[in-house]
């Protein structure tokens, strides 16, 4: 059994974490200890955990299904702890970073809201720190993915990137000068809920016309199913592929058919890409980054999506022709980006934890020397001498 698990049994060795490390991220990641850390990516369907080294290389990863959202938050915490303890049996783990699909507060201690889990103002960091004898860092999964792409992927060498994650909806993150911009309350980067079509499609957030209703996995599938349900001639190929069962139409299937040259699926990606480019142009007007990194499951379509997005971006960019254009790149790290980024961010608090441990050991050693001096015979004789 590893020293990690042994350490958990010492009552005086509870994990401690500084509230924030954000203001020192850029400087700290260069001097953080080159020790293995665990990154955890928690989504609506899976929990993926991996041991990651200081170069972003995944040494080992494990995954399991996410417990049903109707279950208590403790069930999810139990799952996380089981994965960490499993990995710690084979690796010397120094810290744990968690990328959660939800809103995380500015102190990175609580998950304010998670759409796929029963987390409402959940003190996740403290709950896990109480059970694991290593420091725990919690952040939004898009933030951790952006950090990973900046450190090891498509954003390397850039000083200001915006990451857009296209999945069921649209998430995102802002990273400027080596620091993740989380906003005053920690919930920056919810780009998917910018209103792009007043009075448009109803969004799950309660508003209408949100960007993710026009450029996301849900939007792609919705359009394909509507054409198939209407028995449109352009949808005959996909209808045949699913045997007439419209509910079996999925994003991966649309991507597969588009790569095979199906005209309808290619056109759907062009539409999604056009809306993606419009949103990117709006973000460029507001944030002026040097690079946009496009990640998430929908980005697997590659140039079927990115090509139309670049074209639309150039057409809608404010001041086009008179300003530098940001680079638009596909994410390089794939579905492991959030896990790798969470592990790398956790390395920042691992150093502080090691320093705190060293100071605690030094204090203990000083106390032992003092106690030993009090117990020595010379000390006893001095205390027994009457005052002069």
Order of alpha helices (4+ residues) and beta strands (2+ residues): alpha-alpha-beta-beta-beta-alpha-beta-beta-beta-beta-alpha-beta-alpha-beta-beta-beta-alpha-alpha-alpha-alpha-beta-alpha-beta-alpha-alpha
